[in-house]
Amino acid sequence: MWEQGVDYPRLLAHMDAVWTEEGDPAGVTKDGILVSRIRSFKMTNTLHNTLFVAAGGFGGAVLQMAESLAFNRQCIGDIGGVLAGYDTPEPVRRYVQFFHKNFDQYRGVENIADVAVLHSFASMGFNNERPAVSTMLFEQALIRSRVPFDVIFDDNLKDLSACLCSPTRNAWKTRR
């Protein structure tokens, strides 16, 4: 949405999986700022897609695999030479084995969030620079404050009955 107005719901409705080439893989800067692809994972999850991401080579692969495992739909990411049989460092090998051993724990998982951030076509598709910055900063504030949130789109507003307020906690649960 930053560089060009893209209607992701219309585009991704015809796919099951997409690849991202966005920069800034998972990590923490020297100033303690989290860098993450959480937003992209949330968008593709809302649209029932799997997001393929590069696990950044072997140096940062474990952190990036953890991010993908936590936020993606049953996909650990592209970890390169592992599948081709190249010599793989032990931490990466252990993480892949963990993923395979515990794969069933990641099936049928529902996201429960107290907040949803609307990515509307009108604001993201036209004059997208200002809304993109505002949305990104708001989402960053939610991430830093550890507030679980979903990303929703215009079509999600058509049927708000899909969101139920839980009587035991003041949270919205999105049926998937």
C-alpha positions, 0 to 999 in steps of 0.5 A, spaced: 500 500 500 505 504 501 508 505 493 502 504 490 494 503 491 493 495 491 486 492 492 489 486 496 482 483 497 480 483 490 487 481 488 488 475 493 481 472 492 484 468 486 490 465 490 491 461 496 499 463 497 503 469 495 510 471 496 512 478 499 519 481 497 518 487 502 524 488 506 526 489 513 526 482 516 524 480 523 529 483 528 530 488 533 534 495 532 539 497 536 534 502 539 530 496 541 524 497 535 521 491 533 521 490 525 516 485 523 512 483 517 506 482 522 502 487 518 503 483 512 501 476 515 495 479 518 492 482 511 493 475 508 490 471 514 484 475 514 484 474 506 485 466 508 492 466 504 499 463 506 504 468 505 511 466 503 517 470 506 524 469 505 527 467 512 533 471 511 539 466 510 542 462 516 544 468 520 537 471 522 533 465 520 531 462 526 527 469 528 524 469 522 522 462 522 519 464 529 515 470 526 512 466 520 510 460 525 507 465 530 503 469 525 503 465 518 498 460 516 501 453 517 508 455 513 515 456 516 517 460 510 522 459 505 528 457 508 533 456 502 538 450 502 535 446 507 530 443 502 535 442 497 540 438 502 545 443 503 549 443 510 544 447 514 546 450 521 543 446 527 539 451 530 535 452 523 535 444 523 532 444 530 527 449 528 524 445 522 524 439 526 520 442 531 515 445 526 514 438 523 513 435 530 508 440 532 504 442 525 498 439 528 498 445 533 498 450 528 491 447 524 485 450 525 487 456 529 482 462 530 485 469 531 482 473 537 483 480 537 480 486 541 481 491 535 481 491 528 484 496 523 480 497 517 484 498 511 479 501 506 479 501 499 478 508 498 483 510 503 488 505 501 487 505 493 487 513 492 492 518 495 495 512 499 501 515 502 498 519 508 493 513 510 498 508 509 503 512 514 497 513 519 495 506 519 502 504 519 504 508 525 497 506 529 499 499 528 506 500 530 503 503 537 498 497 537 504 492 536 509 496 541 503 496 546 502 488 545 495 489 543 492 484 539 489 486 533 486 484 526 487 487 519 480 488 516 477 490 509 471 493 506 468 486 505 469 485 512 464 490 514 458 487 510 457 482 515 459 484 522 455 478 525 461 474 523 464 478 529 461 476 536 463 479 543 465 474 548 461 475 554 466 472 559 471 478 556 470 484 552 473 481 546 471 481 539 472 474 536 472 473 528 469 467 525 473 464 520 
